[in-house]
Amino acid sequence: MTGIFTWNDEYSIGHETIDAQHARLFELANAVLAIENASQHAERIKEAVRSLYQYVEIHFNHEEALMRIVGYPELNHHAELHKQLIEKMNTLLLMSKTFDEFVPALQKHMSDWVLRHIIEQDQMIGAYMRSLHQSDMNAETHVK
């Protein structure tokens, strides 16, 4: 089974580290979703989900640190969205009676996350950083 999530430039925010982390999240989500008959492969699915959760935490911490550094004005709102994404993953895991129920629910959640969060919310971080860079470039031009 090929991955459902495929990285492309549409998802890029223009920050090398964040883009690489997003691509890695796609890989980890695909690893979870690729396990057929998840209930029969409980240990494999647990490890894949654990890896996804751990990397989500690393990524969100890194992204929020970047937003603090650049003075992103929507940091608090964005951090709240991160919290909600993790809470939704936790709810899916707790409410699913079997891994075979959890995997499709996670697939939908990850699709929503990719379509909404990365494309809409994370793109605004990239636009903000580009505007800062452009302001710096304009200031340098005026100084000379």
Secondary structure per residue as TSV (DSSP state, phi and psi in degrees):
chain	resnum	aa	ss	phi	psi
A	1	M	-	360.0	127.6
A	2	T	-	-82.7	160.4
A	3	G	-	-66.8	146.3
A	4	I	S	-81.4	-27.2
A	5	F	-	-103.2	122.0
A	6	T	-	-121.9	122.4
A	7	W	-	-69.1	135.9
A	8	N	-	-148.5	172.3
A	9	D	G	-62.4	-20.0
A	10	E	G	-58.9	-30.1
A	11	Y	G	-87.8	-11.1
A	12	S	-	-67.6	135.0
A	13	I	-	-100.8	-3.2
A	14	G	S	89.1	13.6
A	15	H	-	-118.3	116.6
A	16	E	H	-54.7	-46.3
A	17	T	H	-68.3	-47.1
A	18	I	H	-63.5	-42.6
A	19	D	H	-62.4	-41.0
A	20	A	H	-64.9	-38.8
A	21	Q	H	-66.6	-41.1
A	22	H	H	-61.5	-43.6
A	23	A	H	-61.4	-39.3
A	24	R	H	-65.5	-38.6
A	25	L	H	-61.1	-38.0
A	26	F	H	-60.0	-45.8
A	27	E	H	-60.8	-44.4
A	28	L	H	-67.4	-39.7
A	29	A	H	-64.1	-42.1
A	30	N	H	-61.6	-36.3
A	31	A	H	-63.2	-38.7
A	32	V	H	-67.9	-47.4
A	33	L	H	-71.4	-20.4
A	34	A	T	-78.1	-13.0
A	35	I	-	-80.9	107.7
A	36	E	S	-82.7	151.0
A	37	N	S	51.5	56.7
A	38	A	G	-53.4	-37.6
A	39	S	G	-64.0	-27.4
A	40	Q	G	-80.9	-13.4
A	41	H	G	-122.6	49.9
A	42	A	H	-55.1	-45.8
A	43	E	H	-65.7	-40.8
A	44	R	H	-62.2	-44.8
A	45	I	H	-68.3	-38.7
A	46	K	H	-60.9	-44.4
A	47	E	H	-65.7	-41.6
A	48	A	H	-65.3	-42.2
A	49	V	H	-67.0	-42.2
A	50	R	H	-59.5	-44.8
A	51	S	H	-62.7	-42.0
A	52	L	H	-62.3	-48.8
A	53	Y	H	-58.6	-46.8
A	54	Q	H	-61.7	-41.5
A	55	Y	H	-72.9	-34.2
A	56	V	H	-58.5	-45.2
A	57	E	H	-62.0	-46.3
A	58	I	H	-59.1	-47.8
A	59	H	H	-62.4	-48.4
A	60	F	H	-61.5	-41.3
A	61	N	H	-61.2	-43.6
A	62	H	H	-65.2	-45.5
A	63	E	H	-64.0	-41.0
A	64	E	H	-68.2	-35.7
A	65	A	H	-63.8	-43.3
A	66	L	H	-59.8	-44.4
A	67	M	H	-61.4	-38.4
A	68	R	H	-63.6	-45.3
A	69	I	H	-60.0	-43.7
A	70	V	H	-87.1	-2.8
A	71	G	T	72.1	35.9
A	72	Y	-	-61.3	120.8
A	73	P	T	-68.4	-18.4
A	74	E	T	-101.4	20.7
A	75	L	H	-53.8	-50.1
A	76	N	H	-62.0	-43.3
A	77	H	H	-63.1	-45.0
A	78	H	H	-64.4	-42.0
A	79	A	H	-62.9	-36.4
A	80	E	H	-65.1	-39.3
A	81	L	H	-62.1	-40.1
A	82	H	H	-59.7	-46.0
A	83	K	H	-59.1	-42.7
A	84	Q	H	-65.7	-37.4
A	85	L	H	-62.9	-43.0
A	86	I	H	-67.7	-42.9
A	87	E	H	-59.6	-39.0
A	88	K	H	-65.5	-41.9
A	89	M	H	-61.2	-43.3
A	90	N	H	-62.3	-43.8
A	91	T	H	-61.8	-43.8
A	92	L	H	-58.5	-44.6
A	93	L	H	-66.3	-42.9
A	94	L	H	-71.5	-33.7
A	95	M	H	-85.2	-19.2
A	96	S	-	-77.6	129.6
A	97	K	S	-78.2	-28.1
A	98	T	S	-137.6	163.4
A	99	F	H	-65.0	-30.0
A	100	D	H	-66.7	-24.1
A	101	E	H	-81.2	-38.4
A	102	F	H	-66.6	-43.7
A	103	V	H	-58.8	-49.7
A	104	P	H	-63.9	-35.4
A	105	A	H	-65.5	-40.9
A	106	L	H	-65.2	-39.5
A	107	Q	H	-57.2	-46.2
A	108	K	H	-64.6	-44.3
A	109	H	H	-60.6	-46.0
A	110	M	H	-65.0	-37.5
A	111	S	H	-62.3	-45.3
A	112	D	H	-61.8	-41.0
A	113	W	I	-62.4	-49.3
A	114	V	I	-61.5	-48.1
A	115	L	I	-69.8	-36.3
A	116	R	I	-98.0	-53.9
A	117	H	I	-72.2	-54.6
A	118	I	I	-66.7	-48.7
A	119	I	I	-69.2	-41.1
A	120	E	I	-89.9	-57.9
A	121	Q	I	-75.1	-50.2
A	122	D	I	-68.5	-29.2
A	123	Q	H	-61.6	-32.0
A	124	M	H	-68.0	-32.2
A	125	I	H	-64.1	-47.1
A	126	G	H	-59.6	-43.5
A	127	A	H	-63.4	-41.3
A	128	Y	H	-62.0	-45.1
A	129	M	H	-65.4	-38.3
A	130	R	H	-64.3	-37.7
A	131	S	H	-66.8	-36.6
A	132	L	H	-63.2	-44.6
A	133	H	H	-62.3	-43.1
A	134	Q	H	-64.0	-40.2
A	135	S	H	-62.5	-41.8
A	136	D	H	-62.5	-42.4
A	137	M	H	-63.6	-41.5
A	138	N	H	-66.2	-39.1
A	139	A	H	-64.7	-42.0
A	140	E	H	-62.7	-37.7
A	141	T	H	-65.4	-40.0
A	142	H	H	-74.5	-25.5
A	143	V	H	-71.6	-35.9
A	144	K	-	-69.8	360.0
